[in-house]
């Protein structure tokens, strides 16, 4: 795990985003980030195969929280207003009626969870994933240039305004004539002085306006350049995102693992559930076995709606809430959880237009506080493994969810509301145990021994020792009944435990290819012939969907290579299983690579 070059930031007034991190997994590389809303006190962990999709998820989640907080504020404000003004009985009764309708709608939403999905097309519309948004910024507006001020007309010395008209006496008497001429001369001087002053002021104003306009024009030109730069970046990012979608689409139809996981995530993210549902999950796809595993976080019964009706008591001026019974709550919870499991599988199969996976394993997990210990626990409460062929025969619109789940050999307690944990049929391997520390066992194994390529006699001895240690704590014993060069070993364990014990047939196969249904059928025949209570099939490889399907409802336990390594670790040993390396080694030894 490493931190990318994107640090924590605040999206809006209340939403904060943590550091973006990169996670290198076995199947793919993903980016993840945690968001927190300070007012709602909610946090959300988001993951995506790339930074572009993660940004969109961040925007979407921030928008959801913003709308939710606005709704909360609106409701708080409305409640405050109503609390202040609800002096009239009619208003109070109307509020109670509204809350009753709201409660009924919340029940209806849960009841329709399955139908809401089967009545729509869940096939992924790739075009809908592409960004079609326009650049939101408006181009900077260019200000109009101010009109230049006109100059006043220059006083004309020869005009009548400044030329005195002399009467008889002024013409006759020189002093009177000079006085008159002097008056007009002074008048002209004042006029020309005013003209010069006005002209100077107008020059100053025009020059200032010209300078201001040129400065504004330069700023506008820079703003236009910045606008165009941001616009180009926006559309480059949009085009890059859309090209990424096109590439993922191409990879998906080519059967690329990462693209298949991406498509599944989009389908599940778009599945519309009530806001109080966690809607969190993990996916793992095995292209060799064509099995998709989903670890799905289910809502706790504590968050389910319980209010049935609200009435207003005019005497006490208080609202009285009526709740559904515990039996009704438990029944609705069980029904909803079964529907979520079936709906999720339906959406995954319906959207799988390239038949990428032949089977889906759904494990439903619930985080809840154990009432006995007060400690929060995360338990798997139901598990279902079903093939696409089998599931597509079901008319989901006509089924009883629980009966359908049981008919598909799903595993769950009789009452899901009790949150009784069950063992998942097939579970995501959280850690990669195929390459671990070196070890020595019985002075035979060398460092980094590859179990899938070791000598068949060494493999036989190792399996015998392993199950001897597994059963010896309970007083049991393991005997090898037959061994052959086919790379497998047949053994019988005798467990003296009166409840879970008896005769247990153990068969181990040093396989380098996917284990088919024939090996499981052979083991089942051995169980019947031996009169055993149970059979255990151990393989260095994985099992195909048909193998898991055949084992349903039968006293058979299938252990793959990861399980085998886990048993070794349990008893203090370490090894590795590298199928590709084993095929090469066995080929060089001229041994068949089918086992």
C-alpha positions in Angstrom: 0.0 0.0 0.0 1.3 3.5 -0.8 -0.1 7.0 -0.6 -0.6 8.7 -3.9 0.3 12.3 -4.5 -3.2 13.5 -3.5 -3.6 14.9 0.0 -6.6 15.3 2.2 -8.9 18.2 1.3 -12.2 19.7 2.2 -14.8 19.5 -0.6 -17.4 21.8 1.0 -18.1 23.3 4.4 -18.7 19.9 6.1 -17.2 17.2 3.9 -13.6 16.2 4.3 -11.7 13.8 2.1 -8.6 11.9 3.4 -5.5 10.9 1.6 -5.9 8.8 -1.5 -4.1 5.5 -1.2 -3.1 2.8 -3.7 -3.7 -0.9 -2.8 -1.8 -3.6 -4.8 -3.9 -6.7 -4.7 -3.5 -10.2 -6.1 -5.9 -9.5 -9.0 -5.7 -5.8 -9.5 -4.4 -2.4 -8.3 -7.0 -0.1 -6.7 -7.2 3.3 -5.2 -9.1 4.0 -2.0 -10.1 7.0 0.1 -12.1 7.7 3.2 -14.6 10.6 3.4 -16.2 12.2 6.5 -19.2 14.5 6.9 -18.8 16.5 10.1 -22.5 17.3 10.6 -24.0 13.9 9.7 -21.1 12.1 11.6 -20.9 9.7 8.7 -17.8 8.3 7.0 -17.5 6.3 3.8 -14.6 4.3 2.3 -14.6 4.4 -1.4 -12.6 2.2 -3.8 -12.1 2.3 -7.5 -9.8 0.8 -10.1 -8.6 4.3 -11.2 -8.4 7.9 -9.9 -10.9 9.2 -12.5 -13.7 6.9 -11.3 -12.7 7.6 -7.6 -13.1 11.3 -8.2 -16.6 10.8 -9.6 -17.5 8.6 -6.6 -16.2 11.3 -4.3 -18.3 13.9 -6.1 -21.4 11.6 -6.0 -21.0 10.9 -2.3 -20.4 14.5 -1.5 -23.5 15.4 -3.4 -25.5 12.7 -1.6 -24.3 14.0 1.8 -25.0 17.6 0.8 -28.6 16.7 -0.2 -29.0 14.6 2.9 -27.7 17.4 5.2 -29.9 19.9 3.4 -32.9 17.6 4.0 -31.9 17.2 7.7 -31.6 21.0 8.0 -34.8 21.5 6.2 -36.5 18.9 8.5 -34.9 20.5 11.6 -36.1 24.0 10.5 -39.5 22.6 9.6 -39.7 20.9 13.0 -38.6 24.1 14.7 -41.2 26.2 12.9 -43.9 23.6 13.5 -42.9 23.4 17.1 -43.3 27.2 17.5 -46.4 27.5 15.4 -48.2 24.2 16.1 -50.8 25.7 18.4 -53.6 24.6 16.2 -54.9 21.0 16.3 -55.2 20.7 12.5 -51.5 21.3 11.9 -50.5 18.7 14.5 -52.9 16.1 13.1 -51.6 16.8 9.6 -48.0 16.3 10.8 -48.9 13.0 12.4 -50.6 11.9 9.2 -47.5 12.8 7.2 -45.2 10.9 9.4 -47.6 7.9 9.2 -47.5 8.0 5.4 -43.7 8.3 5.6 -43.5 5.2 7.8 -45.8 3.2 5.4 -43.6 4.2 2.5 -40.5 3.0 4.3 -42.1 -0.4 4.7 -43.2 -0.5 1.1 -39.7 0.3 0.0 -38.4 -2.7 1.8 -41.1 -5.0 0.5 -40.4 -4.0 -3.1 -36.6 -4.4 -2.9 -36.5 -7.4 -5.1 -39.3 -6.4 -7.6 -37.7 -3.0 -8.1 -34.6 -4.7 -9.6 -36.3 -7.4 -11.7 -38.5 -4.9 -13.4 -35.6 -2.9 -14.9 -32.7 -3.7 -17.2 -29.5 -4.2 -15.2 -27.3 -4.6 -18.3 -24.6 -1.9 -18.1 -25.0 1.0 -20.4 -21.5 2.0 -21.1 -22.5 5.3 -22.6 -24.1 6.3 -19.3 -20.7 6.0 -17.6 -19.2 8.6 -19.8 -18.9 12.2 -18.8 -21.1 14.5 -20.9 -20.9 17.6 -18.6 -20.1 21.0 -20.1 -17.5 23.4 -18.9 -19.3 25.2 -16.1 -17.4 28.6 -16.1 -18.8 31.5 -18.1 -16.2 33.3 -20.3 -15.0 36.6 -18.9 -17.0 39.5 -20.3 -15.2 42.3 -22.1 -16.1 45.7 -20.7 -17.2 48.4 -23.1 -14.7 51.2 -23.8 -15.9 54.5 -22.5 -16.7 57.2 -25.1 -14.1 59.9 -25.3 -15.2 63.2 -24.0 -15.6 65.9 -26.6 -13.7 69.1 -26.4 -15.6 72.4 -26.1 -15.3 74.8 -29.0 -12.4 77.2 -28.7 -13.4 80.8 -28.2 -13.1 82.8 -31.5 -11.4 86.2 -30.9 -13.1 87.6 -34.0 -16.6 86.4 -33.1 -19.3 88.9 -32.3 -19.2 87.6 -28.7 -15.8 89.1 -28.1 -16.1 92.1 -30.5 -17.6 95.2 -28.9 -20.3 97.2 -30.6 -19.6 100.9 -30.0 -22.3 103.5 -29.7 -21.9 107.2 -30.9 -20.4 108.5 -27.6 -18.0 105.5 -27.3 -16.8 106.1 -30.9 -16.5 109.8 -30.1 -14.9 109.7 -26.7 -11.6 107.7 -26.6 -11.7 106.8 -22.9 -15.2 105.3 -23.2 -14.1 103.4 -26.3 -11.0 102.0 -24.6 -13.0 100.9 -21.6 -15.5 99.1 -23.8 -12.8 97.3 -25.7 -11.0 96.4 -22.5 -14.2 94.8 -21.1 -14.5 92.5 -24.2 -10.8 91.8 -24.1 -11.1 90.6 -20.5 -14.2 88.6 -21.4 -12.2 86.8 -24.1 -9.3 86.1 -21.7 -11.7 84.5 -19.2 -13.3 82.4 -21.9 -10.0 81.2 -23.4 -8.7 80.5 -19.9 -11.8 78.4 -19.1 -11.4 76.6 -22.4 -7.8 75.7 -21.7 -8.8 74.4 -18.2 -11.7 72.3 -19.6 -9.5 71.0 -22.4 -6.8 70.0 -19.9 -9.3 68.2 -17.7 -10.9 66.4 -20.6 -7.4 65.3 -21.8 -6.7 64.0 -18.3 -10.0 62.1 -18.2 -9.6 60.7 -21.7 -6.1 59.6 -21.0 -7.1 58.0 -17.7 -10.0 56.2 -19.4 -7.7 55.0 -22.2 -5.2 53.7 -19.7 -7.9 52.0 -17.5 -9.4 50.4 -20.6 -6.0 49.2 -21.8 -5.3 47.7 -18.3 -8.8 46.2 -18.2 -8.2 44.8 -21.8 -5.0 43.2 -20.7 -6.6 41.7 -17.6 -9.5 40.5 -19.8 -7.1 38.9 -22.3 -5.3 37.1 -19.5 -8.6 36.0 -18.0 -9.6 34.7 -21.4 -6.3 32.8 -21.7 -6.9 31.3 -18.2 -10.5 30.5 -19.0 -9.4 28.7 -22.2 -6.7 26.9 -20.3 -9.1 25.7 -17.7 -11.6 24.8 -20.4 -9.0 22.7 -22.3 -7.9 21.0 -19.1 -11.6 20.2 -18.3 -12.3 18.7 -21.7 -8.9 16.9 -21.7 -9.8 15.3 -18.4 -13.3 14.5 -19.7 -11.9 13.0 -22.9 -9.3 11.0 -20.9 -12.0 9.7 -18.6 -14.3 8.7 -21.6 -11.3 7.0 -23.3 -10.7 5.1 -20.1 -14.3 3.9 -20.1 -13.9 2.9 -23.8 -10.7 1.0 -22.9 -12.4 -0.7 -19.9 -15.3 -1.6 -22.2 -12.9 -3.1 -24.7 -11.1 -5.0 -21.9 -14.4 -6.2 -20.5 -15.5 -7.8 -23.8 -12.0 -9.3 -24.1 -12.6 -11.0 -20.7 -10.0 -9.0 -18.7 -10.3 -9.7 -15.0 -10.0 -6.1 -13.8 -12.6 -4.9 -16.3 -15.0 -7.6 -15.2 -14.6 -6.6 -11.6 -15.1 -3.0 -12.6 -18.3 -3.8 -14.4 -19.6 -5.7 -11.4 -18.8 -2.8 -9.1 -20.7 -0.3 -11.3 -23.7 -2.6 -11.3 -23.7 -3.0 -7.5 -23.0 0.7 -6.9 -26.0 1.7 -9.0 -28.3 -0.6 -7.1 -30.8 1.6 -5.4 -31.3 0.8 -1.7 -32.5 2.8 1.3 -30.0 5.4 2.6 -29.5 3.5 5.9 -28.2 0.4 4.0 -24.3 0.1 4.2 -24.0 -1.0 0.6 -20.4 -2.1 1.0 -18.9 -5.2 -0.5 -15.8 -7.0 -1.7 -15.5 -8.9 -5.0 -13.1 -11.6 -6.2 -13.3 -13.2 -9.6 -11.4 -16.4 -10.6 -11.2 -16.6 -14.4 -10.0 -20.2 -14.2 -12.9 -21.5 -12.3 -15.3 -18.7 -13.6 -16.6 -18.1 -10.1 -17.4 -14.7 -8.7 -17.4 -14.3 -4.9 -19.0 -11.4 -3.2 -18.7 -10.6 0.5 -21.7 -8.2 1.1 -22.3 -6.1 4.1 -26.0 -6.3 5.1 -27.9 -3.8 7.2 -28.3 -4.6 10.9 -31.8 -5.1 12.2 -31.3 -2.1 14.5 -31.5 0.3 11.5 -34.7 -1.1 10.2 -37.8 1.2 10.4 -40.1 0.3 13.3 -42.7 3.1 13.5 -46.1 2.0 12.2 -48.3 5.0 13.0 -48.1 8.4 14.5 -51.1 10.1 16.3 -51.4 13.5 17.9 -52.9 13.7 21.4 -54.8 17.0 21.6 -54.9 16.8 25.4 -51.2 16.4 26.1 -50.3 18.1 22.9 -47.8 15.3 22.2 -47.2 12.8 19.4 -47.7 9.1 20.1 -45.8 6.6 18.0 -47.1 3.1 17.5 -44.5 0.4 16.6 -44.7 -2.9 14.8 -44.2 -6.0 16.9 -40.9 -7.7 17.3 -42.2 -10.7 15.4 -43.2 -8.4 12.5 -39.8 -6.7 12.6 -38.0 -10.0 12.6 -40.1 -11.4 9.7 -39.6 -8.2 7.6 -35.8 -8.3 8.3 -35.5 -12.0 7.3 -37.6 -11.4 4.1 -35.5 -8.4 3.2 -32.2 -10.0 3.7 -33.2 -13.0 1.5 -34.4 -10.6 -1.2 -31.1 -8.7 -1.1 -29.1 -11.9 -1.6 -31.3 -12.9 -4.6 -31.4 -9.4 -6.0 -27.6 -9.0 -5.9 -27.1 -12.4 -7.7 -29.8 -11.5 -10.2 -28.2 -8.1 -11.0 -24.7 -9.7 -11.4 -26.0 -12.5 -13.7 -28.3 -10.3 -15.8 -25.4 -7.8 -16.4 -23.0 -10.5 -17.3 -23.6 -10.3 -21.1 -20.3 -12.1 -21.9 -20.9 -15.0 -19.6 -17.7 -14.2 -17.7 -18.7 -16.2 -14.6 -20.6 -19.4 -14.5 -21.4 -19.2 -10.7 -21.7 -16.6 -8.0 -21.0 -17.2 -4.3 -22.8 -14.6 -2.1 -21.8 -14.2 1.6 -23.9 -11.8 3.6 -22.2 -10.2 6.6 -23.7 -8.1 9.4 -21.9 -5.8 11.8 -23.9 -5.6 15.0 -23.3 -5.4 18.8 -23.5 -8.7 20.6 -26.1 -8.0 23.3 -24.4 -10.6 25.5 -20.9 -9.2 25.4 -21.5 -5.6 24.3 -18.8 -6.1 21.6 -19.4 -5.3 17.9 -19.1 -8.4 15.8 -19.0 -9.0 12.1 -20.7 -12.3 11.2 -21.7 -14.1 8.0 -25.4 -14.9 8.5 -26.2 -16.5 5.1 -24.2 -18.0 2.2 -25.4 -19.0 -1.2 -23.5 -20.6 -4.2 -25.5 -20.9 -7.4 -24.7 -21.4 -11.1 -26.0 -19.0 -13.7 -27.7 -21.8 -15.5 -29.6 -22.8 -12.4 -30.5 -19.3 -11.3 -31.8 -18.2 -14.7 -34.5 -20.9 -14.5 -36.1 -19.1 -11.6 -39.1 -16.7 -12.0 -38.1 -14.2 -9.3 -41.4 -12.3 -9.6 -43.3 -15.4 -8.3 -41.0 -16.8 -5.6 -41.0 -16.8 -1.8 -37.5 -15.4 -1.1 -36.7 -17.8 1.8 -38.1 -20.9 0.1 -36.1 -20.0 -3.1 -32.9 -19.5 -1.1 -33.3 -22.9 0.7 -34.1 -24.6 -2.6 -30.8 -23.3 -4.0 -29.1 -25.0 -1.1 -28.3 -21.7 0.6 -26.8 -21.8 4.1 -28.5 -19.8 6.9 -30.0 -20.2 10.3 -33.7 -20.6 10.6 -34.1 -16.9 11.8 -31.7 -14.4 10.2 -32.7 -11.8 12.8 -30.9 -13.8 15.4 -27.7 -13.0 13.5 -26.4 -16.6 14.0 -23.1 -17.0 12.2 -22.7 -19.6 9.5 -19.7 -20.8 7.6 -19.4 -19.3 4.0 -19.7 -21.9 1.3 -16.8 -20.2 -0.6 -15.0 -17.2 0.8 -12.6 -14.6 -0.5 -9.0 -15.4 0.5 -8.1 -12.2 2.4 -4.3 -12.9 2.4 -2.1 -14.5 -0.2 -0.6 -17.6 1.3 0.8 -19.0 -1.9 4.2 -17.6 -1.3 5.2 -17.6 2.3 8.3 -18.4 4.5 10.4 -21.5 3.9 10.1 -24.4 6.2 11.2 -28.0 6.9 8.9 -31.0 7.6 10.0 -34.5 8.6 13.5 -33.8 7.2 12.1 -34.2 3.7 11.1 -30.7 2.6 13.5 -28.1 1.4 13.0 -24.3 1.6 10.2 -22.9 -0.5 8.9 -26.4 -1.4 6.1 -26.2 -4.0 3.4 -28.6 -2.9 2.0 -28.8 -6.4 5.3 -30.1 -7.7 6.7 -32.2 -4.9 7.3 -36.0 -5.3 4.1 -38.0 -5.0 5.5 -40.1 -2.2 6.6 -37.0 -0.3 3.1 -35.5 -0.9 1.5 -38.7 0.5 3.6 -38.6 3.6 2.9 -34.9 4.1 -0.9 -35.3 3.9 -0.8 -38.3 6.3 1.2 -36.3 8.8 -1.0 -33.2 8.4 -4.2 -35.0 9.1 -2.7 -37.1 11.9 -1.9 -33.8 13.7 -5.4 -32.5 12.8 -7.2 -35.4 14.5 -4.8 -36.5 17.2 -6.0 -33.8 19.7 -9.3 -35.6 19.8 -7.9 -39.0 20.1 -8.4 -39.9 16.4 -6.1 -41.7 14.1 -5.4 -41.6 10.4 -4.5 -44.6 8.2 -3.5 -44.6 4.6 -5.5 -47.1 2.7 -4.1 -46.8 -0.7 -1.7 -44.6 -2.7 -0.8 -44.4 -6.3 1.4 -42.5 -8.7 -1.6 -40.4 -9.8 -0.5 -37.8 -7.3 -3.2 -38.5 -4.8 -3.6 -40.3 -1.5 -6.6 -42.0 0.0 -6.8 -42.2 3.7 -9.4 -42.9 6.4 -9.6 -41.0 9.6 -11.3 -42.4 12.7 -12.7 -39.7 14.9 -14.0 -41.0 18.3 -16.1 -37.9 19.0 -19.7 -39.2 19.6 -21.3 -36.2 17.9 -19.2 -35.1 14.9 -16.9 -38.2 14.7 -17.0 -41.4 12.8 -15.3 -42.7 9.8 -14.0 -39.9 7.5 -12.6 -40.6 4.0 -9.8 -38.2 3.1 -8.6 -37.9 -0.5 -5.8 -35.5 -1.6 -4.9 -34.7 -5.1 -1.7 -33.0 -6.3 -3.5 -31.2 -9.1 -2.2 -28.3 -11.3 -5.5 -27.9 -13.2 -9.0 -26.9 -11.9 -10.6 -29.9 -10.1 -13.8 -30.9 -12.0 -16.9 -32.5 -10.8 -15.7 -36.1 -11.5 -13.2 -36.0 -8.6 -16.0 -35.0 -6.2 -18.3 -37.8 -7.6 -15.5 -40.3 -7.1 -15.1 -39.2 -3.4 -18.9 -39.4 -2.9 -18.9 -42.9 -4.2 -16.0 -43.8 -1.8 -18.0 -42.4 1.1 -21.0 -44.6 0.2 -18.8 -47.7 -0.3 -16.9 -47.2 2.9 -20.0 -46.4 4.9 -18.2 -43.2 6.0 -19.9 -40.3 7.7 -18.0 -37.6 5.8 -15.5 -37.1 3.0 -12.7 -34.5 2.7 -11.2 -33.7 -0.7 -7.9 -31.8 -0.6 -6.4 -30.3 -3.7 -3.4 -28.1 -4.5 -5.6 -26.4 -7.1 -9.0 -24.7 -7.1 -12.4 -26.3 -7.8 -14.8 -25.6 -10.7 -18.4 -24.4 -10.1 -19.8 -27.8 -11.0 -17.7 -29.3 -8.2 -19.2 -26.9 -5.6 -22.6 -27.5 -7.0 -22.4 -31.3 -6.7 -21.1 -31.0 -3.1 -24.1 -29.0 -2.0 -26.2 -30.8 0.6 -23.7 -33.7 0.8 -21.3 -34.7 3.6 -18.4 -33.4 1.6 -15.8 -30.7 2.4 -13.8 -29.3 -0.4 -10.4 -27.8 0.6 -8.4 -26.0 -2.1 -4.7 -25.1 -2.1 -5.2 -22.1 0.1 -7.0 -24.2 2.7 -4.2 -26.8 2.6 -1.6 -24.1 3.3 -3.8 -22.8 6.1 -3.9 -26.2 7.7 -0.1 -26.4 7.5 0.3 -23.0 9.1 -2.2 -24.1 11.8 0.3 -26.8 12.8 3.4 -24.6 12.6 4.5 -25.2 9.0 4.9 -23.1 5.9 4.9 -23.8 2.2 3.9 -22.5 -1.1 1.7 -23.5 -4.1 2.7 -22.2 -7.5 0.7 -23.9 -10.2 2.6 -22.4 -13.1 5.9 -23.4 -11.7 4.6 -26.9 -10.9 3.4 -27.4 -14.5 6.9 -26.5 -15.8 8.7 -28.8 -13.2 6.4 -31.7 -13.9 6.8 -31.3 -17.6 10.5 -31.4 -17.3 10.2 -34.6 -15.2 7.9 -36.0 -18.0 5.0 -36.2 -15.4 1.5 -35.4 -16.5 0.3 -31.9 -15.4 -3.3 -32.9 -14.9 -2.6 -33.8 -11.3 
